[in-house]
């Protein structure tokens, strides 16, 4: 890596040696499959190909909420996609998600089968399919969608920006860390102010926006993500902490947050889910 003080960008960027960061082995500037491999298909209407990252957890928590509400059609098979080993670049996965990112959903109950990629799109698809956790009244729906898309636009600053430069980059760059820390703390303040007068993001009713935002920001304040809890002073965001703690007590959250987890204590891991009994 060149000294950042001496670095001058070339006229045309070319892909050469990687920086040595944590995700060097899976980063590349081109799309498409790297190897041939079909995806497995289970017995349920919904086939999920994912990993228990914040974006993956959104969908498994939502599916468990739908099942708790009595929707048998929300039964799903959750297959593990190991992004560290490049599973997302298999030919089968690329067919479901040409962007090679988890999660990806295949609804085999439709003819033809319906593929859905991008976590926000999957959440809206499922909420509309089952008529749950997405308000029907136009103003309430707009508020829900606004917070959902706030998360989709904000989380890259948290994960790809702050998390990358604070925890994963091979060197610590003060400018980058300061830039993204300021933005993450601004985002936490947005949430904290909103939740000062509301039980949930949109008011008194829990919906898909809470599930989506919690996967990133709830985890940030409760689980010391990036080992940055003290650095970000997350304890000072009292309303975010109250909201985050309430959500983790929901039975569906406790179930869904374990699906496709392949790290942490063995007794809490559920790498794949093909039946309700898989989550002890």
Helices and strands as residue ranges (DSSP letters): G 24-26, E 46-50, H 54-68, G 72-74, E 76-80, G 83-85, G 87-89, H 91-96, E 104-107, E 114-117, H 119-130, H 138-156, I 157-168, H 174-195, H 208-213, I 214-218, H 219-222, G 225-227, H 229-232, G 234-236, H 238-248, H 251-256, G 266-268, G 276-278
